């Protein structure tokens, strides 16, 4: 080793003279230091515990909100007989959940940004629980409509507010985990609805679901009230004048779906659907006028034109969710018509689709990191799996449609849809800004539920059966369901190819929050 030069020795001496060693702590100082250190550790532990409780509240509330939109899909006949109404009217009554949710999602998300995201979550959660308890008093069609609409309205506020909370109050790994749980809980609620539904339908105890909804949502609200942080858009001010443009925006966005629903259920001739569309256009025009003239506008930035990533992402999400809803609704029909399984056994059997779907949906990000996959490659793998699922059905399972033969189709279909992750929503928020967090989760909620609702309409148009009894006596329904599922798969594959090309053209190969590769180490390089 080389000896220190005189200059270095002088600097070392000056440093040692400038910073004399600290004297040892007295017993009192040592005790105070230990207390301060313990207090910091306790504070960190409390923060960690609150983050964990916040994640539980978000996961539970999002799951319940999505479950409410799909759980009644499989037993219209039981509700119809209990309340003395026709199947078609019961389906319209149940659809009021989606109608109210779609109407409130975007406008409610913006109101959550302006007021307070945590406060809006608590309001939505308490309203959801109250509406669920009122479900115990349902005795006729109109009371069912009121309860379902009230629950859907509350669910829309919950979904947009929880998304805003996780983006604006969490950071790093916690925020990433929260986003995975928000997305995974929603997916689980949608695909488990047709699984849980037959289990309830077989016992003719559908009102018990309202009790479970109310209790579990109250648990989520209690956890959120204790653990969530307050956050809001400090650049905007709430006034009651914002309520009218918010209402007009919701009605305008709702009108296309409402017109399709009216046409599908044959509530009236086509002029009614046309009148709904015209009314929706008038509502949107009124919203634009009021928003432009207001000194405190609901939207002070045109986020639609400003962020093309948003509408491309949400449009693809709507197609993906709509096709998945068709698949999840079609396979129980196939199993009911072609096998001797009971409703409860079908619900359990559908876990072969839902478990790989949810698992791979949550693990897709880790696959990208571990195996250096891109989103287009993952989506290509997913599309290949869902095509193989339908090939297996038409080539082998349809000739001998037992559950054992259908099982590979279920597993492949669930795995394929779990791998289709072409776009990431966090890139949308990063481009527009955190002040729009709940609004952008509102657009996500809007597009996903529109996709699911249109999927339900497609099933209703193509499959005329309205009860499990009809299905069991008409095997041709199974063939129709398989064809519809095949068309849904084709739509997903074609749209994935088109959107993948648009992604490279407009958005770049990866999302802006994609982790950049680490720089090569310089150790050992001279």
VOVO-459154 format. One line per 3 residues: their letters; for each residue x negated, y negated, z of C-alpha. Coordinates in nm, 2 decimals, padded with zeros to 4 digits. Layout:
% VOVO-459154
A> X,Y,Z  ...
END
This chain:
% VOVO-459154
XXX> 00.00,00.00,00.00  -00.12,-00.35,-00.08  -00.19,-00.59,00.20
XXX> 00.03,-00.90,00.24  -00.11,-01.22,00.09  -00.18,-01.52,00.32
XXX> 00.13,-01.70,00.18  00.36,-01.40,00.25  00.21,-01.37,00.60
XXX> 00.28,-01.74,00.67  00.64,-01.71,00.55  00.69,-01.40,00.77
XXX> 00.55,-01.60,01.07  00.77,-01.90,01.00  01.08,-01.68,00.97
XXX> 01.01,-01.51,01.30  00.96,-01.84,01.46  01.28,-01.99,01.31
XXX> 01.49,-01.69,01.42  01.40,-01.58,01.77  01.54,-01.25,01.88
XXX> 01.88,-01.26,02.05  01.88,-01.21,02.42  02.05,-00.89,02.54
XXX> 02.42,-00.93,02.63  02.53,-00.96,02.98  02.77,-00.70,03.11
XXX> 03.06,-00.96,03.08  02.96,-01.04,02.72  02.93,-00.67,02.63
XXX> 03.28,-00.61,02.77  03.42,-00.90,02.58  03.25,-00.78,02.26
XXX> 03.40,-00.43,02.30  03.74,-00.58,02.37  03.72,-00.79,02.05
XXX> 03.61,-00.49,01.85  03.89,-00.28,01.98  04.14,-00.55,01.91
XXX> 04.02,-00.57,01.54  04.04,-00.19,01.51  04.39,-00.20,01.65
XXX> 04.49,-00.48,01.41  04.35,-00.27,01.12  04.54,00.03,01.24
XXX> 04.87,-00.17,01.27  04.82,-00.31,00.91  04.75,00.04,00.78
XXX> 05.06,00.17,00.96  05.28,-00.11,00.81  05.15,-00.04,00.46
XXX> 05.24,00.33,00.51  05.59,00.24,00.63  05.64,-00.01,00.35
XXX> 05.55,00.27,00.10  05.81,00.50,00.26  06.07,00.23,00.25
XXX> 06.01,00.16,-00.12  06.00,00.53,-00.22  06.32,00.62,-00.03
XXX> 06.52,00.32,-00.14  06.42,00.36,-00.51  06.50,00.73,-00.50
XXX> 06.85,00.67,-00.36  06.92,00.39,-00.61  06.84,00.61,-00.91
XXX> 07.00,00.92,-00.76  07.33,00.73,-00.74  07.34,00.68,-01.12
XXX> 07.31,01.05,-01.21  07.42,01.27,-00.92  07.79,01.27,-01.02
XXX> 07.72,01.37,-01.38  07.81,01.74,-01.34  08.14,01.74,-01.15
XXX> 08.39,01.50,-01.29  08.65,01.77,-01.26  08.63,01.79,-00.88
XXX> 08.67,01.42,-00.84  08.95,01.41,-01.09  09.15,01.67,-00.90
XXX> 09.08,01.51,-00.56  09.19,01.16,-00.66  09.46,01.26,-00.91
XXX> 09.31,01.10,-01.23  09.21,01.22,-01.57  08.85,01.32,-01.65
XXX> 08.80,01.03,-01.89  08.91,00.77,-01.63  08.69,00.93,-01.36
XXX> 08.39,00.91,-01.60  08.46,00.54,-01.66  08.50,00.48,-01.28
XXX> 08.16,00.65,-01.22  08.00,00.45,-01.49  08.08,00.13,-01.30
XXX> 07.76,00.20,-01.10  07.55,00.16,-01.42  07.76,-00.13,-01.54
XXX> 07.70,-00.33,-01.22  07.33,-00.23,-01.20  07.26,-00.33,-01.56
XXX> 07.44,-00.66,-01.51  07.24,-00.76,-01.20  06.90,-00.62,-01.27
XXX> 06.73,-00.91,-01.45  06.91,-01.20,-01.29  06.89,-01.04,-00.95
XXX> 06.52,-00.99,-00.99  06.47,-01.36,-01.07  06.68,-01.46,-00.77
XXX> 06.46,-01.23,-00.55  06.15,-01.41,-00.68  06.30,-01.75,-00.59
XXX> 06.47,-01.66,-00.26  06.25,-01.39,-00.10  06.18,-01.04,-00.23
XXX> 06.19,-00.88,00.12  06.51,-01.07,00.21  06.68,-00.96,-00.12
XXX> 06.57,-00.60,-00.05  06.73,-00.61,00.29  07.05,-00.77,00.16
XXX> 07.07,-00.51,-00.12  07.00,-00.22,00.12  07.26,-00.32,00.37
XXX> 07.52,-00.38,00.10  07.44,-00.04,-00.05  07.49,00.13,00.29
XXX> 07.82,-00.06,00.35  07.95,00.04,00.01  07.85,00.40,00.07
XXX> 08.04,00.41,00.39  08.34,00.27,00.21  08.31,00.57,-00.02
XXX> 08.46,00.78,00.26  08.79,00.59,00.21  08.81,00.66,-00.16
XXX> 09.16,00.80,-00.24  09.24,00.67,-00.59  09.07,00.56,-00.91
XXX> 09.04,00.19,-00.83  08.88,00.24,-00.49  08.63,00.47,-00.66
XXX> 08.56,00.19,-00.92  08.51,-00.07,-00.64  08.28,00.15,-00.44
XXX> 08.06,00.26,-00.73  08.03,-00.09,-00.87  07.94,-00.23,-00.53
XXX> 07.67,00.04,-00.49  07.54,-00.02,-00.84  07.51,-00.40,-00.78
XXX> 07.32,-00.33,-00.46  07.09,-00.08,-00.63  07.00,-00.33,-00.90
XXX> 06.88,-00.58,-00.63  06.69,-00.30,-00.44  06.50,-00.18,-00.75
XXX> 06.39,-00.53,-00.87  06.31,-00.65,-00.51  06.10,-00.35,-00.41
XXX> 05.90,-00.38,-00.73  05.83,-00.75,-00.65  05.73,-00.66,-00.29
XXX> 05.47,-00.41,-00.40  05.31,-00.64,-00.66  05.30,-00.96,-00.46
XXX> 05.21,-00.83,-00.11  04.99,-00.52,-00.18  04.64,-00.50,-00.32
XXX> 04.40,-00.25,-00.46  04.46,00.12,-00.40  04.77,00.05,-00.19
XXX> 04.94,-00.14,-00.47  04.85,00.13,-00.72  04.99,00.40,-00.49
XXX> 05.30,00.19,-00.44  05.35,00.16,-00.81  05.31,00.53,-00.86
XXX> 05.57,00.60,-00.58  05.81,00.34,-00.72  05.79,00.50,-01.07
XXX> 05.79,00.86,-00.94  06.08,00.80,-00.70  06.29,00.66,-00.98
XXX> 06.20,00.95,-01.21  06.28,01.20,-00.93  06.61,01.03,-00.86
XXX> 06.72,01.05,-01.22  06.62,01.41,-01.30  06.73,01.55,-00.96
XXX> 07.08,01.41,-00.99  07.20,01.69,-01.22  07.01,01.93,-00.98
XXX> 07.18,01.81,-00.66  07.51,01.75,-00.83  07.60,02.12,-00.89
XXX> 07.50,02.20,-00.53  07.75,01.95,-00.40  08.01,02.04,-00.66
XXX> 08.01,02.40,-00.56  08.12,02.30,-00.21  08.38,02.05,-00.30
XXX> 08.23,01.81,-00.04  08.13,01.52,-00.26  08.22,01.26,00.01
XXX> 07.93,01.38,00.22  07.69,01.23,-00.03  07.81,00.88,00.07
XXX> 07.72,00.95,00.43  07.37,01.06,00.34  07.33,00.76,00.11
XXX> 07.43,00.52,00.39  07.22,00.67,00.66  06.90,00.71,00.45
XXX> 06.93,00.36,00.30  06.96,00.21,00.65  06.64,00.40,00.74
XXX> 06.47,00.24,00.44  06.60,-00.11,00.54  06.48,-00.07,00.90
XXX> 06.13,00.04,00.79  06.12,-00.25,00.53  06.23,-00.51,00.79
XXX> 05.95,-00.40,01.02  05.67,-00.34,00.78  05.72,-00.55,00.46
XXX> 05.57,-00.89,00.41  05.76,-01.19,00.29  05.68,-01.33,-00.06
XXX> 05.85,-01.56,-00.31  05.78,-01.78,-00.61  05.67,-02.10,-00.44
XXX> 05.70,-02.29,-00.77  06.08,-02.26,-00.79  06.35,-02.39,-00.56
XXX> 06.68,-02.21,-00.49  07.00,-02.40,-00.54  07.36,-02.28,-00.57
XXX> 07.36,-02.41,-00.92  07.15,-02.12,-01.02  07.43,-01.87,-00.95
XXX> 07.63,-01.96,-01.26  07.35,-01.92,-01.52  07.25,-01.60,-01.34
XXX> 07.60,-01.46,-01.38  07.62,-01.56,-01.75  07.28,-01.40,-01.81
XXX> 07.40,-01.07,-01.65  07.72,-01.06,-01.84  07.55,-01.14,-02.17
XXX> 07.29,-00.86,-02.12  07.57,-00.62,-02.01  07.80,-00.67,-02.31
XXX> 07.64,-00.43,-02.56  07.65,-00.14,-02.32  08.00,-00.23,-02.21
XXX> 08.12,-00.23,-02.57  07.96,00.11,-02.63  08.12,00.25,-02.32
XXX> 08.47,00.12,-02.42  08.43,00.27,-02.77  08.30,00.60,-02.63
XXX> 08.59,00.65,-02.38  08.85,00.53,-02.64  08.98,00.27,-02.40
XXX> 09.12,00.07,-02.69  09.07,00.02,-03.06  08.75,-00.13,-03.20
XXX> 08.87,-00.50,-03.16  08.81,-00.46,-02.78  08.45,-00.37,-02.83
XXX> 08.41,-00.65,-03.08  08.57,-00.90,-02.83  08.32,-00.78,-02.56
XXX> 08.03,-00.84,-02.79  08.15,-01.19,-02.88  08.21,-01.27,-02.52
XXX> 07.85,-01.15,-02.44  07.71,-01.38,-02.71  07.91,-01.67,-02.56
XXX> 07.77,-01.59,-02.21  07.41,-01.59,-02.34  07.47,-01.92,-02.52
XXX> 07.61,-02.07,-02.20  07.31,-01.94,-02.00  07.06,-02.10,-02.25
XXX> 07.24,-02.43,-02.24  07.26,-02.45,-01.86  06.91,-02.32,-01.81
XXX> 06.77,-02.58,-02.05  06.96,-02.87,-01.90  06.89,-02.79,-01.53
XXX> 06.63,-02.97,-01.34  06.56,-02.65,-01.15  06.61,-02.38,-01.42
XXX> 06.64,-02.02,-01.35  06.37,-01.95,-01.61  06.12,-02.22,-01.66
XXX> 05.91,-02.00,-01.89  06.02,-01.80,-02.19  05.88,-01.47,-02.07
XXX> 06.03,-01.28,-02.36  05.83,-01.46,-02.63  05.54,-01.54,-02.40
XXX> 05.47,-01.17,-02.33  05.53,-00.93,-02.62  05.38,-00.65,-02.41
XXX> 05.70,-00.67,-02.19  05.96,-00.61,-02.46  05.74,-00.34,-02.64
XXX> 05.69,-00.16,-02.31  06.05,-00.19,-02.20  06.19,-00.09,-02.53
XXX> 05.98,00.23,-02.54  06.07,00.30,-02.18  06.44,00.28,-02.27
XXX> 06.40,00.53,-02.56  06.19,00.76,-02.34  06.44,00.75,-02.04
XXX> 06.74,00.79,-02.27  06.60,01.09,-02.44  06.50,01.24,-02.10
XXX> 06.86,01.19,-01.97  06.99,01.38,-02.27  06.75,01.66,-02.21
XXX> 06.83,01.68,-01.83  07.21,01.68,-01.91  07.18,01.93,-02.20
XXX> 07.00,02.21,-02.03  07.25,02.27,-01.75  07.52,02.29,-02.02
XXX> 07.32,02.55,-02.20  07.26,02.75,-01.88  07.63,02.73,-01.79
XXX> 07.75,02.85,-02.13  07.49,03.12,-02.20  07.42,03.27,-01.86
XXX> 07.61,03.41,-01.56  07.45,03.16,-01.32  07.67,02.97,-01.07
XXX> 07.66,02.59,-01.05  07.43,02.61,-00.74  07.20,02.86,-00.92
XXX> 07.18,02.63,-01.22  07.08,02.34,-01.00  06.80,02.54,-00.84
XXX> 06.70,02.67,-01.18  06.66,02.32,-01.32  06.37,02.27,-01.07
XXX> 06.16,02.45,-01.34  06.20,02.13,-01.54  06.20,01.86,-01.27
XXX> 05.90,01.98,-01.06  05.64,01.97,-01.35  05.79,01.65,-01.48
XXX> 05.76,01.46,-01.15  05.42,01.62,-01.07  05.25,01.53,-01.40
XXX> 05.42,01.19,-01.41  05.25,01.10,-01.08  04.91,01.26,-01.18
XXX> 04.89,01.11,-01.53  04.67,00.83,-01.41  04.42,01.07,-01.23
XXX> 04.40,01.28,-01.55  04.30,00.97,-01.74  04.03,00.89,-01.49
XXX> 03.90,01.24,-01.44  03.90,01.36,-01.80  03.85,01.02,-01.97
XXX> 04.18,01.05,-02.15  04.35,00.75,-02.31  04.73,00.69,-02.29
XXX> 04.78,00.77,-02.66  04.60,01.11,-02.61  04.81,01.19,-02.30
XXX> 05.13,01.10,-02.50  05.02,01.32,-02.79  04.98,01.61,-02.54
XXX> 05.32,01.54,-02.40  05.49,01.53,-02.74  05.32,01.86,-02.84
XXX> 05.46,02.02,-02.52  05.82,01.91,-02.58  05.81,02.02,-02.94
XXX> 05.68,02.36,-02.83  05.97,02.37,-02.58  06.23,02.33,-02.86
XXX> 06.04,02.57,-03.09  06.06,02.84,-02.82  06.43,02.78,-02.77
XXX> 06.53,02.80,-03.13  06.28,03.08,-03.22  06.33,03.31,-02.92
XXX> 06.54,03.19,-02.63  06.86,03.12,-02.83  06.87,03.48,-02.95
XXX> 06.87,03.62,-02.59  06.97,03.32,-02.37  06.89,03.46,-02.02
XXX> 06.73,03.24,-01.76  06.40,03.42,-01.80  06.40,03.34,-02.17
XXX> 06.50,02.97,-02.11  06.24,02.92,-01.84  05.94,02.85,-02.07
XXX> 06.15,02.58,-02.25  06.22,02.42,-01.91  05.86,02.42,-01.80
XXX> 05.73,02.29,-02.13  05.99,02.02,-02.15  05.93,01.89,-01.80
XXX> 05.55,01.90,-01.85  05.57,01.72,-02.18  05.79,01.44,-02.05
XXX> 05.56,01.40,-01.75  05.26,01.34,-01.97  05.42,01.07,-02.19
XXX> 05.27,00.75,-02.05  05.20,00.53,-02.35  05.24,00.20,-02.17
XXX> 05.17,00.07,-01.82  05.39,-00.19,-01.65  05.12,-00.35,-01.45
XXX> 04.97,-00.49,-01.77  05.30,-00.67,-01.82  05.29,-00.84,-01.48
XXX> 04.92,-00.93,-01.51  04.99,-01.11,-01.84  05.29,-01.31,-01.71
XXX> 05.20,-01.36,-01.35  05.29,-01.24,-01.00  05.55,-01.52,-00.96
XXX> 05.77,-01.32,-01.20  05.71,-00.99,-01.02  06.07,-00.90,-00.93
XXX> 06.20,-01.04,-01.26  05.97,-00.81,-01.46  06.07,-00.51,-01.25
XXX> 06.43,-00.63,-01.32  06.36,-00.60,-01.69  06.21,-00.26,-01.64
XXX> 06.51,-00.15,-01.44  06.74,-00.30,-01.70  06.58,-00.12,-01.99
XXX> 06.55,00.22,-01.81  06.91,00.22,-01.70  07.03,00.11,-02.04
XXX> 06.84,00.40,-02.18  06.99,00.64,-01.93  07.34,00.50,-01.99
XXX> 07.31,00.53,-02.37  07.19,00.88,-02.32  07.50,00.96,-02.12
XXX> 07.71,00.80,-02.40  07.54,01.02,-02.66  07.61,01.33,-02.46
XXX> 07.97,01.22,-02.42  08.01,01.16,-02.80  07.86,01.49,-02.91
XXX> 07.97,01.72,-02.63  08.35,01.69,-02.58  08.36,01.91,-02.27
XXX> 08.46,01.74,-01.95  08.44,02.03,-01.70  08.22,02.33,-01.62
XXX> 08.53,02.55,-01.68  08.55,02.44,-02.04  08.18,02.50,-02.10
XXX> 08.20,02.85,-01.96  08.47,02.94,-02.22  08.31,02.77,-02.52
XXX> 07.96,02.89,-02.60  07.95,02.67,-02.91  07.89,02.38,-02.66
XXX> 07.55,02.53,-02.58  07.46,02.52,-02.95  07.56,02.16,-02.97
XXX> 07.36,02.08,-02.65  07.05,02.24,-02.79  07.09,02.05,-03.12
XXX> 07.13,01.72,-02.93  06.82,01.81,-02.72  06.63,01.88,-03.04
XXX> 06.73,01.54,-03.18  06.62,01.37,-02.86  06.28,01.53,-02.88
XXX> 06.25,01.42,-03.24  06.33,01.06,-03.14  06.07,01.07,-02.87
XXX> 05.80,01.21,-03.10  05.87,00.96,-03.38  05.90,00.66,-03.15
XXX> 05.58,00.76,-02.97  05.39,00.77,-03.30  05.53,00.43,-03.41
XXX> 05.47,00.26,-03.07  05.12,00.40,-03.05  05.04,00.24,-03.38
XXX> 05.19,-00.09,-03.26  05.00,-00.07,-02.94  04.66,-00.07,-03.12
XXX> 04.78,-00.34,-03.35  04.93,-00.58,-03.09  04.81,-00.49,-02.74
XXX> 04.47,-00.33,-02.78  04.38,00.03,-02.71  04.42,00.02,-02.33
XXX> 04.60,-00.20,-02.08  04.43,-00.50,-01.93  04.41,-00.34,-01.59
XXX> 04.23,-00.03,-01.72  03.92,00.03,-01.51  03.61,-00.06,-01.71
XXX> 03.34,00.21,-01.72  03.06,00.16,-01.47  02.74,00.02,-01.60
XXX> 02.46,00.27,-01.64  02.23,00.29,-01.34  01.89,00.12,-01.37
XXX> 01.74,00.34,-01.10  01.43,00.51,-01.24  01.43,00.29,-01.56
X> 01.11,00.09,-01.58
END
